[in-house]
Amino acid sequence: MAAAGRPRDTGTAAARAGGAVLAAAALVLGAVAAPASATSAPAAVTASTDHQAEDAVLTQAKAATNHSGYTGTGFVDYTNTTGSAVEFTVSATAAGSASLAFRYANAGTANRPMDIAVNGKVVAAGVAFPPTADWDTWADRTVGVTLAAGANRIRATATTADGGPNLDRLRVDAAADTTPPSRPGPPNCSAVGPNGLTLGWGAATDNVGVTAYDLYEHGNKLAEAPGTATSWQLTGLTPATTYNLTVIARDAAGNASPASVAIDCTTTASTDPPPSAPGTPTVSAVTATGATLTWGAATDDQGVVGYEVRSGNAVVATVTGTPPATTTAVTGLACDAPFALSVVARDTAGNVSAPSGTVSFTTAACPADGGVPGSPTALSTGWTIPWGVGWLPDGKSALVTERDSFKVFRLTTGGTRTAVGTVPNAVTTDGEGGLLGIAVDPNWSGNHYVYLMHTAAEGNRIVRMTYDGSTLGGYKVLLQGIKKNRYHNGGRLAFGPDGYLYASTGDAQTSSLAQDKNSLNGKILRLTTDGKAAPGNPFGSYVYSYGHRNPQGLAFDRNGRLWEAEFGDSKRDELNLIKPGANYGWPTCEGTCDVAGMTNPKASWPVNEASPSGIAVVRNVVYMAALRGERMWRIPIDGNTENVGTPTAYYVGAYGRLRTVSKVPGADRLWLTTTNADNNGGAADGADKVFTVSIG
């Protein structure tokens, strides 16, 4: 805005990485909705045209140039006045529908709504223009309208005393197809066998045409059928397993229908006998957090392809190969704790053997708690937004992602960096989306699997790739259906002591999704390495906990408990102890509140002191990297209780925005990354660093 009355904001909640900046593509408001039929209104324009705000008719508003990033000779300042307005004259080749995209900036914390009128009639009242990061950050707000043939007057009028936002231009374009297909008819199952079935459904309809059907098992896409199909054969299924199946229709514009009703279909039992039970395991090399198990090989008429080490029914380690090894290191166990572990075998048909006998042991005593971080030492420089860190089993090197380049690097503890590949299908959101978290399979030595979370065309995905020690390859989507937006994409991945993959997802700037247990957004998810919902999840789906706004950090303590760091909105950031099925309150609660059924954080901070991202646990202390706070927090856990001591801050303002903190395996040491080259840091590409920090 112009200097009078509205200085550029440099420190409000809207300027933080978790702020409410909204992507243009995600904000579409249909002022005149097209009917869901082939008789929708014709296009009023056939080519995009731009109309600069400073050249329009201004009422109680003025042209200005005191901020950067505008596209013409300036922009319009609405001067904090109710009724201030900008009126454009645009031409339509024919009467029909059109898309109006208002390019605007709005620092501070206030929404600045406006009424949009066409030819003197308000067609969209109180259209929200939410905050952007600052006055130099521009976003689009898109409204669908109907225009008359010839000249049309488009007027945007401020409705509050805050006035409208800074307005750069109006872009008039052909109306996009925003009408999704109808819901497909109820599915049915036929030709059910041990490893496959045929799924049928009723055809969906669309105003333009259905181009594809996506077939899901819970939130996991199993297959894609063409838009002309009403049945499809699913293969590669597991015998004697129940699949919860739904169908979603898509059109050429990418609009997705509501999911069909779900149907449970159970594959038949295999006629192939299961493997024999493995021999009773023996234990060796017991430490405070792990042990090595060795067992007798199972036999099978078609061949054994894998073993699972279990504590009860929970898998704590997996071994694959041809043939698979009969020994493995089991890691991530709680210290000074008793364990009783057994082994089962799997064959090529997916059959599972009876469990072996059980071996019992107690892990070694817990190491001393505490320690404090020393001065950071630069390990590697020349990075641009290093985001995720996934350690390889040798503990001497890790895979590190860069958010906006979509590249993965191998970084050694000696500081040697090597590019290993680029993740396909990754896109940016010009905010917090892109290539995010990474986790290395606990059985990487046998399967070479790595797991990544990234933003794609349709939303956020969790995928599995291979890394053979030199090159990143392969690409398999494990989970889709996680909505994206410019901000609030979550993105952290971590393997738990149970062998399952945990993932954090943001609310995609739609706060209602956090409380919707049928949505994958605003959640901590728990899944298998094949992309299924993990057994024992509290709601029978991928959801492990809910009520999250933008969870960023995940780490397990010595007792196997999951801690999580989370961006608040404008009041409080949080450190939470995650429990299955718990509701962490967003959007009802931010920080501590007294609402029945909602779980309070273990610690919280004002947003200007934190904006937490990654976390790590060393010697029973949580270390939390802070973005806007530009510091690292040390939060001691009170023994084996669920309480924490007084948080203390380190490196305040010394290294800028801190993104990720990760424990170096087998050492009382951390890696700490900066993210000063992101939207809010504003530094040049290559300005970020990876530090090493010793805990003494």
Sequence and secondary structure as in RCSB ss.txt:
>XXXX:A:sequence
MAAAGRPRDTGTAAARAGGAVLAAAALVLGAVAAPASATSAPAAVTASTDHQAEDAVLTQAKAATNHSGYTGTGF
VDYTNTTGSAVEFTVSATAAGSASLAFRYANAGTANRPMDIAVNGKVVAAGVAFPPTADWDTWADRTVGVTLAAG
ANRIRATATTADGGPNLDRLRVDAAADTTPPSRPGPPNCSAVGPNGLTLGWGAATDNVGVTAYDLYEHGNKLAEA
PGTATSWQLTGLTPATTYNLTVIARDAAGNASPASVAIDCTTTASTDPPPSAPGTPTVSAVTATGATLTWGAATD
DQGVVGYEVRSGNAVVATVTGTPPATTTAVTGLACDAPFALSVVARDTAGNVSAPSGTVSFTTAACPADGGVPGS
PTALSTGWTIPWGVGWLPDGKSALVTERDSFKVFRLTTGGTRTAVGTVPNAVTTDGEGGLLGIAVDPNWSGNHYV
YLMHTAAEGNRIVRMTYDGSTLGGYKVLLQGIKKNRYHNGGRLAFGPDGYLYASTGDAQTSSLAQDKNSLNGKIL
RLTTDGKAAPGNPFGSYVYSYGHRNPQGLAFDRNGRLWEAEFGDSKRDELNLIKPGANYGWPTCEGTCDVAGMTN
PKASWPVNEASPSGIAVVRNVVYMAALRGERMWRIPIDGNTENVGTPTAYYVGAYGRLRTVSKVPGADRLWLTTT
NADNNGGAADGADKVFTVSIG
>XXXX:A:secstr
  TTT    SSSGGGSTTS    GGG EEESS   SSTT   BS SS EEEEGGGSEEES EEE SSS  SSS E
EE TT TT EEEEEEEESSSEEEEEEEEEE  SS    EEEEETTEEEEEEE     SSTT  EEEEEEEEE SE
EEEEEEEE STT   EEEEEEEEE             EEES  SSEEEEE      SS EEEEEEEETTEEEEEE
ETT SEEEEES  TT EEEEEEEEEETT  B      EEEE    SS         EEES  SS EEEE      
SS EEEEEEEETTEEEEEEESSS  SEEEE    TT EEEEEEEEEETT  B      EEEE          B  
 EEEEEEES EEEEEE TTSSEEEEEETTT EEEEEETT  EEEEEE TT    SSS SEEEEEE TTHHHH EE
EEEEE SSSEEEEEEEE SS EEEEEEEEEEE   SS     EEE TTS EEEEE  TT THHHH TTSSSSEEE
EE TTS B TT TTSSSEEEE  SEEEEEEE TTS EEEEEE SSSEEEEEEE TT B  TTT SSS   TT   
 SEEEEGGG  EEEEEEETTEEEEEETTTTEEEEEEB TTSS B   EEESTTTSS EEEEEE TTSSEEEEEE 
TTSTTT   TT EEEEEEEB 
